[in-house]
């Protein structure tokens, strides 16, 4: 009997998250827990799930809501029982717009920090007992090139950029606190999605296939680092 690999992915109703599900659904060895805020309205996701070769579950999760994060543990327990969660993909996020450092709305800044930083951190904390059952547990935090000082991308998207830089630091801190779990942050590139907007050049399938290769090959020695979608190191 083939060994099953269990994945939980956030933000799967569209964009990069949906593409993760699409690619993972092609293997019968994958058990995928696909989460999104409103499963009933996730028609594209449900279409993929209906044709999947692997085992698929769709569960509700709003990573900007701490009660929703706590509640997802029941779904995970019901699905995997005493088995392990091998991969947690913190993909969901929010982009509050183009405002620079002198035009930040307090409300949008708090929303960005809650959804892009606190949510992924608390979800990893909630699911840590299931991850630690795995022989090779991996947590991916979806960052952005806008979170990099090294790329020097200027004044745009201040709140979003700050949240992604903070997520990179959370990733480093998680890796140091739990050396038995692989944590990494990844810049998916400027992807042709609704969030990516006009000007994006990278197809979702290219970005996701690269990240999946990284997920399957990354070692404990690389834990806490920041990568591009192609597996190369990204500047902090």
C-alpha positions as CSV (number, residue, x, y, z in Angstrom):
1,X,0.0,0.0,0.0
2,X,1.4,3.4,-1.0
3,X,2.2,5.8,1.8
4,X,-0.3,8.7,2.0
5,X,0.9,12.3,2.3
6,X,-1.3,14.8,4.1
7,X,-1.5,18.5,3.2
8,X,-3.5,21.4,4.6
9,X,-3.6,24.4,2.4
10,X,-5.2,27.8,3.1
11,X,-6.8,30.1,0.7
12,X,-7.7,27.5,-1.9
13,X,-10.8,29.0,-3.6
14,X,-8.8,31.0,-6.1
15,X,-5.3,31.9,-7.4
16,X,-2.2,30.2,-6.1
17,X,-4.1,28.2,-3.5
18,X,-6.4,26.7,-6.1
19,X,-3.5,25.8,-8.3
20,X,-1.9,23.9,-5.4
21,X,-5.0,21.9,-5.1
22,X,-5.2,21.3,-8.8
23,X,-1.6,19.9,-9.0
24,X,-1.9,17.8,-5.8
25,X,-5.2,16.4,-6.9
26,X,-3.5,14.5,-9.7
27,X,-1.8,12.0,-7.3
28,X,-3.7,9.2,-5.5
29,X,-1.1,9.4,-2.7
30,X,-2.2,12.8,-1.5
31,X,-4.7,13.6,1.2
32,X,-5.6,17.3,0.8
33,X,-7.4,19.4,3.3
34,X,-8.3,22.5,1.2
35,X,-9.5,25.4,3.3
36,X,-11.2,28.6,2.3
37,X,-13.5,31.2,3.9
38,X,-16.7,30.1,2.1
39,X,-16.6,26.5,0.7
40,X,-20.2,26.7,-0.6
41,X,-19.2,29.5,-3.0
42,X,-15.9,27.9,-4.1
43,X,-17.2,26.5,-7.4
44,X,-13.8,26.2,-9.1
45,X,-12.4,24.3,-6.0
46,X,-15.3,21.9,-5.9
47,X,-14.9,21.2,-9.6
48,X,-11.3,20.1,-9.0
49,X,-12.2,18.1,-5.9
50,X,-14.9,16.2,-7.9
51,X,-12.3,14.9,-10.3
52,X,-9.4,14.3,-8.0
53,X,-7.4,11.1,-7.9
54,X,-6.4,11.7,-4.3
55,X,-8.5,12.1,-1.2
56,X,-9.9,15.7,-0.9
57,X,-11.6,17.5,1.9
58,X,-12.9,21.1,1.8
59,X,-13.2,22.9,5.1
60,X,-14.1,26.4,6.2
61,X,-11.2,28.6,7.5
62,X,-10.8,32.4,7.8
63,X,-7.1,33.0,8.7
64,X,-8.0,36.5,9.8
65,X,-10.3,35.1,12.5
66,X,-8.7,33.5,15.6
67,X,-11.9,31.6,16.5
68,X,-12.0,30.1,12.9
69,X,-8.4,29.1,13.3
70,X,-9.1,27.3,16.6
71,X,-12.2,25.6,15.0
72,X,-10.3,24.1,12.1
73,X,-8.5,21.7,14.5
74,X,-11.7,19.7,14.9
75,X,-11.9,19.2,11.1
76,X,-8.3,18.1,11.0
77,X,-8.8,15.7,13.9
78,X,-11.9,14.2,12.2
79,X,-10.1,13.7,8.9
80,X,-6.7,12.4,10.0
81,X,-7.4,10.9,13.4
82,X,-4.1,9.7,14.9
83,X,-2.2,10.1,11.6
84,X,0.2,12.9,10.8
85,X,-0.1,16.2,9.0
86,X,2.9,16.3,6.7
87,X,2.6,19.7,5.1
88,X,1.0,23.0,6.2
89,X,0.8,25.6,3.4
90,X,0.0,29.0,4.7
91,X,-1.0,30.5,1.4
92,X,-4.0,32.7,2.3
93,X,-3.4,36.4,2.6
94,X,-4.8,39.9,1.9
95,X,-3.4,42.8,-0.1
96,X,-4.7,46.1,1.3
97,X,-3.6,48.2,-1.7
98,X,-0.9,50.5,-3.0
99,X,-0.7,53.1,-0.2
100,X,2.8,54.3,0.8
101,X,4.2,54.8,4.3
102,X,2.4,58.2,4.8
103,X,-1.0,57.0,3.7
104,X,-1.6,53.8,5.8
105,X,-5.1,53.3,7.1
106,X,-5.0,51.9,10.7
107,X,-7.8,49.5,9.8
108,X,-6.2,48.1,6.7
109,X,-2.8,47.8,8.5
110,X,-4.3,45.8,11.3
111,X,-6.2,43.6,8.9
112,X,-3.0,42.9,6.9
113,X,-1.1,42.0,10.1
114,X,-3.8,39.8,11.4
115,X,-4.3,37.9,8.2
116,X,-0.8,37.8,6.8
117,X,1.2,37.3,10.0
118,X,-0.8,36.4,13.1
119,X,-3.1,34.0,11.3
120,X,-0.4,31.8,9.8
121,X,1.5,31.9,13.1
122,X,-1.5,30.8,15.1
123,X,-2.5,28.2,12.6
124,X,0.9,26.6,12.8
125,X,0.6,26.7,16.6
126,X,-2.8,25.0,16.5
127,X,-1.7,22.3,14.1
128,X,1.7,21.7,15.6
129,X,0.8,18.5,17.4
130,X,-0.4,16.9,14.1
131,X,2.7,18.1,12.3
132,X,5.1,16.7,14.9
133,X,3.7,13.2,14.2
134,X,5.1,13.4,10.7
135,X,8.6,12.0,9.9
136,X,9.2,15.1,7.9
137,X,6.9,18.0,8.8
138,X,7.0,21.1,6.6
139,X,5.4,24.5,7.1
140,X,5.4,26.9,4.1
141,X,4.6,30.6,4.8
142,X,3.7,32.5,1.6
143,X,5.7,35.7,1.5
144,X,6.3,38.2,-1.3
145,X,9.1,40.0,-3.0
146,X,7.5,43.1,-1.5
147,X,8.6,41.9,1.9
148,X,12.3,42.0,0.9
149,X,14.6,44.8,1.8
150,X,17.1,43.5,-0.7
151,X,14.8,43.9,-3.7
152,X,14.4,47.7,-2.9
153,X,10.9,48.0,-4.4
154,X,10.2,51.5,-3.3
155,X,7.4,53.2,-1.4
156,X,4.4,51.2,-2.7
157,X,2.2,48.8,-0.8
158,X,3.6,49.8,2.6
159,X,1.1,47.8,4.8
160,X,1.4,44.7,2.7
161,X,5.2,44.9,2.5
162,X,5.5,45.3,6.3
163,X,3.2,42.3,6.9
164,X,5.3,40.1,4.6
165,X,8.5,41.2,6.2
166,X,7.0,40.3,9.6
167,X,6.0,36.9,8.2
168,X,9.5,36.3,7.2
169,X,10.7,37.0,10.7
170,X,8.0,34.7,12.2
171,X,9.2,32.0,9.9
172,X,12.8,32.4,11.2
173,X,11.6,32.4,14.8
174,X,9.4,29.3,14.3
175,X,12.4,27.4,12.8
176,X,14.5,28.3,15.8
177,X,11.8,27.4,18.3
178,X,11.0,24.0,16.7
179,X,14.1,22.6,15.1
180,X,12.3,19.3,14.4
181,X,10.0,21.0,11.9
182,X,11.0,22.6,8.6
183,X,9.7,26.1,8.2
184,X,10.4,28.3,5.2
185,X,9.1,31.5,3.6
186,X,8.7,31.7,-0.2
187,X,8.2,34.5,-2.7
188,X,5.9,33.0,-5.4
189,X,6.8,35.7,-8.0
190,X,4.5,38.1,-9.6
191,X,1.8,35.6,-10.5
192,X,-1.2,36.1,-12.9
193,X,-3.9,36.0,-10.3
194,X,-6.6,38.3,-9.0
195,X,-4.3,39.5,-6.3
196,X,-1.3,39.8,-8.7
197,X,-3.2,42.3,-10.8
198,X,-2.2,43.9,-14.0
199,X,1.4,43.4,-15.2
200,X,1.9,40.0,-13.6
201,X,4.0,37.7,-15.9
202,X,4.3,34.3,-14.2
203,X,1.6,31.7,-14.8
204,X,0.2,30.1,-11.6
205,X,1.1,26.5,-12.7
206,X,4.8,27.5,-13.1
207,X,5.0,29.2,-9.7
208,X,3.3,26.3,-7.9
209,X,5.2,23.5,-9.6
210,X,8.4,25.2,-8.5
211,X,7.2,25.6,-4.9
212,X,6.1,22.0,-4.8
213,X,9.6,20.9,-5.8
214,X,11.0,23.0,-3.0
215,X,8.5,21.6,-0.5
216,X,9.5,18.1,-1.3
217,X,13.2,18.7,-1.3
218,X,13.9,21.2,1.4
219,X,16.0,20.0,4.3
220,X,16.1,20.7,8.1
221,X,19.4,22.5,7.4
222,X,17.5,25.0,5.2
223,X,14.7,25.6,7.8
224,X,14.0,29.3,8.6
225,X,15.2,30.5,5.2
226,X,13.5,32.7,2.5
227,X,13.3,31.4,-1.1
228,X,12.0,32.2,-4.5
229,X,9.5,29.9,-6.2
230,X,12.3,28.3,-8.2
231,X,14.2,27.2,-5.1
232,X,16.8,29.9,-5.2
233,X,17.5,32.0,-2.1
234,X,15.6,35.3,-1.8
235,X,17.3,38.3,-0.2
236,X,16.0,39.4,3.2
